[in-house]
Amino acid sequence: MSRRANPTLVGGFILGGLALTVAAIILLGSGKLFKDTVKYISWFEGSVNGLAVGAPVKFMGVRIGQVTAIRLRAAEDQPLITAQEFENWEENLRIPVFYELDRDLLRKEGTMADVGDSATVYAMVEGGMRAELSVESILTGRKYISLAVHPGSPAELVNDPDVDAMELPTISTGLEWLERDVQNLMAKLTSLDVEGLVESIAGAADEIGDLASSRATREALADIPGTLAEMRVTLQSFQHLAASADSTMVSLRPTIDESSEDLQAAAEQLEGTLRNLSAVIEPGSPLLTNLEKSLSEIAFAAAAFAELADYLQQNPSVLLRGKKVEGN
């Protein structure tokens, strides 16, 4: 005959199971069931490689939350990538990252701002609050979201109506573009023909060795000491010539100075003569006036003489019988 189950014992087992279930939820969920958090979103340009769910969110280095989701689209019913975004993906494509700010942590760290109030968030954005990607570990490449104040920086908000979360604008640190350039450089290095490059270097080294050991090179090296000796002799000749030129110039210096003084005196005398000549032939001077008068009289006499010659040519007998006078 079987025994009946004890209701009290069965009830104890049920209550114990419920207690274990609640404890598991608290432990496995890291206490999220009782956390006071506010959901946020930021749209990052470029790659977010290195950022993972659970990564910390810090304000000025102090942890105040964590990343909860990283997507290609904020809402599940949106298309993956539009044609326009694909044409200019570096400028248009943005990655939505969801994260939560823990009010308990903020209160614990001493803040008085209510990060769940839309007016407070608007004031923070206007004051320069921005989200940016920062590197947590250089070795592992892990990243986190850093919240910092950048007064005067542009605030580009997406304001997606399908997203139920506070939005903070992002600011680019250039880190994603630097990573892309490094990846491109590594791709170029990987595509290099290393074996061919090594063979080319080895071939060039062999050619240099052959050239160094050739007969022409040895003869040229053997001629170098003689050439250097000839260059020394030539240099000494130039030095002697320069010394001779210096001594000659020293001896000629008095003669050159004396000739220079004579030339200067002759130039001054010529200048005085030119001044006197200018004064004599200057318009209105007595000499020029008398000269003009004399030239005028000579021209008048020449005209009279020309008339006399013309008259004698027409009347040659006048030389014998003289000039005809009335009454004779």
Legacy VTK file of the C-alpha trace (Angstrom):
# vtk DataFile Version 3.0
C-alpha trace
ASCII
DATASET POLYDATA
POINTS 328 float
0.000 0.000 0.000
1.572 3.311 -1.171
1.994 6.301 1.085
0.350 9.666 0.238
2.649 12.617 -0.625
3.030 15.189 2.070
1.496 18.472 0.794
3.780 20.528 3.021
6.872 18.866 1.615
5.680 19.338 -1.977
4.929 23.012 -1.318
8.398 23.487 0.168
9.997 22.020 -2.935
7.956 24.347 -5.185
8.861 27.432 -3.166
12.509 26.414 -3.152
12.456 25.997 -6.942
10.936 29.443 -7.396
13.567 30.950 -5.116
16.358 29.271 -7.095
14.814 30.520 -10.345
14.716 34.124 -9.078
18.287 33.854 -7.831
19.428 32.479 -11.194
17.747 35.347 -13.016
19.469 37.849 -10.759
22.869 36.192 -11.081
22.712 35.458 -14.804
21.223 38.815 -15.683
23.785 40.716 -13.629
21.001 42.266 -11.664
19.390 43.979 -14.688
15.987 43.200 -13.339
16.487 45.784 -10.622
18.661 48.299 -12.496
17.528 51.836 -13.233
18.842 52.375 -16.770
18.086 54.709 -19.693
18.353 53.520 -23.282
20.537 55.592 -25.656
21.623 55.389 -29.302
24.488 56.919 -31.278
25.168 56.620 -35.003
28.873 56.084 -35.790
30.485 56.721 -39.150
32.759 54.054 -40.587
33.728 50.776 -38.978
33.014 49.916 -35.328
35.354 46.928 -35.379
36.565 46.176 -31.853
33.350 47.375 -30.192
31.279 44.540 -28.730
28.083 44.107 -26.743
28.922 44.599 -23.085
31.687 47.120 -23.816
31.769 49.923 -21.251
30.382 53.413 -21.736
32.498 55.981 -19.912
32.196 59.655 -19.168
35.611 61.272 -18.779
37.036 57.830 -17.995
34.352 56.872 -15.408
32.140 53.913 -16.325
28.459 54.852 -16.366
26.896 52.204 -18.627
27.470 49.539 -21.269
26.755 48.695 -24.911
23.609 46.610 -25.433
23.347 46.188 -29.234
25.262 46.907 -32.462
23.281 46.769 -35.700
23.376 47.755 -39.357
19.879 49.205 -39.025
18.224 50.626 -35.958
14.871 48.967 -36.724
14.459 45.386 -37.914
11.966 46.193 -40.689
14.271 48.699 -42.449
16.191 47.696 -45.633
19.812 46.722 -45.185
21.550 49.273 -47.407
20.035 51.652 -49.932
21.577 52.237 -53.367
22.467 55.851 -52.493
24.219 54.802 -49.313
26.142 52.123 -51.171
27.454 54.660 -53.747
28.857 56.925 -51.000
29.067 54.539 -48.077
32.011 56.329 -46.449
29.889 59.475 -46.076
26.332 58.152 -45.742
26.485 54.774 -43.999
26.267 54.974 -40.219
26.226 52.149 -37.686
23.597 52.468 -34.914
24.937 51.444 -31.512
22.545 51.026 -28.565
23.783 51.478 -25.022
22.333 52.148 -21.635
23.334 54.627 -18.957
22.976 53.402 -15.380
21.300 55.959 -13.143
22.484 54.111 -10.064
26.114 54.419 -11.202
25.594 58.087 -12.025
24.109 58.780 -8.614
26.889 56.757 -7.002
29.519 58.825 -8.798
27.857 62.041 -7.633
26.025 63.369 -10.702
22.799 65.330 -10.273
21.753 65.264 -13.958
18.719 63.213 -14.916
19.879 61.402 -18.060
16.339 60.176 -18.653
14.861 63.662 -19.026
14.630 64.868 -22.642
15.188 68.508 -21.657
18.353 67.547 -19.787
19.620 65.538 -22.770
18.898 68.487 -25.094
20.889 70.794 -22.810
23.793 68.329 -22.741
23.836 68.115 -26.552
23.748 71.894 -26.870
26.613 72.104 -24.394
28.783 69.823 -26.559
28.143 66.316 -25.189
29.339 63.850 -27.853
29.926 60.101 -28.146
33.144 58.798 -29.694
34.946 55.491 -30.117
38.056 55.034 -28.006
40.575 52.210 -27.727
40.525 50.324 -24.436
43.391 47.964 -25.258
45.944 48.415 -28.035
46.950 44.752 -27.880
43.448 43.333 -28.257
41.931 46.233 -30.209
38.945 46.429 -27.879
36.994 49.660 -27.981
34.484 51.418 -25.803
32.182 54.435 -26.083
33.557 57.578 -24.540
31.232 60.459 -23.661
32.973 63.813 -23.520
32.183 67.505 -23.912
33.384 69.173 -27.130
32.009 72.735 -27.165
31.384 74.127 -30.627
31.492 70.763 -32.396
28.690 70.058 -34.922
25.705 68.095 -33.594
24.464 65.830 -36.400
21.386 63.986 -35.152
19.546 61.289 -37.141
16.281 61.529 -35.158
14.950 58.205 -36.410
11.219 58.084 -35.490
11.344 54.271 -35.280
13.883 54.337 -32.445
12.667 54.590 -28.848
15.892 55.846 -27.275
17.685 59.043 -26.344
20.181 60.090 -29.031
23.626 61.567 -28.534
25.525 62.828 -31.616
28.930 61.383 -32.414
32.263 62.999 -33.162
34.889 61.398 -35.354
38.360 60.914 -33.917
39.824 59.673 -37.215
40.499 56.289 -35.621
38.308 54.365 -38.050
39.965 55.974 -41.076
43.404 55.224 -39.634
42.435 51.579 -39.197
41.185 51.441 -42.780
44.470 52.904 -44.077
46.449 50.380 -42.022
44.332 47.540 -43.412
44.917 48.780 -46.972
48.650 48.983 -46.291
48.696 45.456 -44.895
46.783 44.238 -47.962
49.368 45.846 -50.250
52.223 44.323 -48.255
50.547 40.918 -48.425
50.194 41.169 -52.212
53.894 41.901 -52.701
55.965 39.263 -54.499
58.462 38.807 -51.694
60.264 35.902 -53.358
60.693 37.851 -56.590
61.919 40.865 -54.638
64.477 38.736 -52.802
65.663 37.207 -56.089
66.040 40.687 -57.617
68.087 41.870 -54.638
70.254 38.735 -54.819
70.792 39.258 -58.561
71.756 42.904 -58.012
74.192 41.834 -55.294
75.781 39.295 -57.652
76.148 41.929 -60.370
77.776 44.325 -57.899
80.152 41.552 -56.823
81.055 40.767 -60.441
81.654 44.436 -61.146
83.849 44.835 -58.078
85.954 41.786 -59.012
86.309 42.642 -62.715
89.641 43.560 -64.285
88.473 47.029 -65.371
87.488 47.868 -61.798
90.834 46.688 -60.441
92.698 48.762 -63.050
90.597 51.815 -62.238
91.285 51.365 -58.539
95.003 50.999 -59.303
94.985 54.313 -61.226
93.379 56.222 -58.367
96.629 56.922 -56.393
98.344 58.365 -59.505
95.332 60.498 -60.309
95.262 61.823 -56.758
98.959 62.709 -56.988
98.386 64.632 -60.230
95.484 66.461 -58.626
97.737 67.475 -55.720
100.369 68.857 -58.139
97.728 70.779 -60.062
96.326 72.171 -56.840
99.786 73.343 -55.762
100.231 75.054 -59.157
96.968 76.890 -58.669
98.044 77.960 -55.204
101.382 79.339 -56.561
99.522 81.157 -59.343
97.145 82.714 -56.853
100.073 83.821 -54.678
101.820 85.367 -57.714
98.634 87.169 -58.700
98.340 88.561 -55.172
101.944 89.876 -55.210
101.493 91.392 -58.708
98.370 93.199 -57.610
100.194 94.558 -54.563
102.976 95.972 -56.772
100.553 97.456 -59.310
98.345 99.045 -56.698
100.280 102.412 -56.461
100.367 102.781 -60.277
96.680 102.014 -60.531
95.886 104.561 -57.816
97.999 107.253 -59.570
96.384 106.571 -62.942
93.011 106.733 -61.311
93.806 110.169 -59.871
94.993 111.435 -63.321
91.843 110.142 -64.961
89.728 111.839 -62.336
91.542 115.193 -62.889
91.130 114.913 -66.692
87.467 114.176 -66.243
87.035 117.267 -64.079
88.863 119.442 -66.668
86.695 118.082 -69.485
83.589 118.775 -67.449
84.679 122.427 -66.988
85.361 122.812 -70.731
81.922 121.460 -71.557
80.336 123.909 -69.131
82.199 126.860 -70.784
81.229 125.684 -74.264
77.632 125.355 -73.185
77.686 128.911 -71.839
79.177 130.223 -75.141
76.720 128.511 -77.482
73.754 128.976 -75.225
70.823 130.745 -77.016
71.101 134.554 -76.515
74.864 134.512 -75.746
76.933 137.429 -77.421
79.126 135.086 -79.430
76.180 133.194 -80.861
74.398 136.493 -81.660
77.419 137.963 -83.530
77.916 134.680 -85.339
74.310 134.695 -86.537
74.611 138.347 -87.648
77.805 137.633 -89.586
76.257 134.628 -91.280
73.253 136.783 -92.280
75.518 139.468 -93.823
77.530 136.838 -95.680
74.301 135.374 -97.058
73.186 138.896 -98.214
76.542 139.534 -99.929
76.405 136.162 -101.620
72.938 136.974 -102.978
74.206 140.338 -104.328
77.204 138.690 -105.901
74.912 136.121 -107.542
72.783 138.926 -109.019
75.959 140.650 -110.349
77.150 137.473 -111.947
73.791 136.919 -113.563
73.753 140.497 -114.909
77.287 140.208 -116.339
76.332 136.985 -118.021
73.427 138.709 -119.763
75.348 141.957 -120.526
79.066 141.174 -120.928
79.746 144.460 -122.798
79.037 146.428 -119.681
82.595 145.743 -118.550
83.850 147.832 -121.573
81.328 150.658 -121.745
80.222 150.828 -118.120
76.800 151.204 -116.644
74.270 153.127 -118.683
73.182 156.381 -117.066
70.347 158.608 -118.249
71.509 161.783 -120.074
74.843 160.160 -121.188
LINES 1 329
328 0 1 2 3 4 5 6 7 8 9 10 11 12 13 14 15 16 17 18 19 20 21 22 23 24 25 26 27 28 29 30 31 32 33 34 35 36 37 38 39 40 41 42 43 44 45 46 47 48 49 50 51 52 53 54 55 56 57 58 59 60 61 62 63 64 65 66 67 68 69 70 71 72 73 74 75 76 77 78 79 80 81 82 83 84 85 86 87 88 89 90 91 92 93 94 95 96 97 98 99 100 101 102 103 104 105 106 107 108 109 110 111 112 113 114 115 116 117 118 119 120 121 122 123 124 125 126 127 128 129 130 131 132 133 134 135 136 137 138 139 140 141 142 143 144 145 146 147 148 149 150 151 152 153 154 155 156 157 158 159 160 161 162 163 164 165 166 167 168 169 170 171 172 173 174 175 176 177 178 179 180 181 182 183 184 185 186 187 188 189 190 191 192 193 194 195 196 197 198 199 200 201 202 203 204 205 206 207 208 209 210 211 212 213 214 215 216 217 218 219 220 221 222 223 224 225 226 227 228 229 230 231 232 233 234 235 236 237 238 239 240 241 242 243 244 245 246 247 248 249 250 251 252 253 254 255 256 257 258 259 260 261 262 263 264 265 266 267 268 269 270 271 272 273 274 275 276 277 278 279 280 281 282 283 284 285 286 287 288 289 290 291 292 293 294 295 296 297 298 299 300 301 302 303 304 305 306 307 308 309 310 311 312 313 314 315 316 317 318 319 320 321 322 323 324 325 326 327
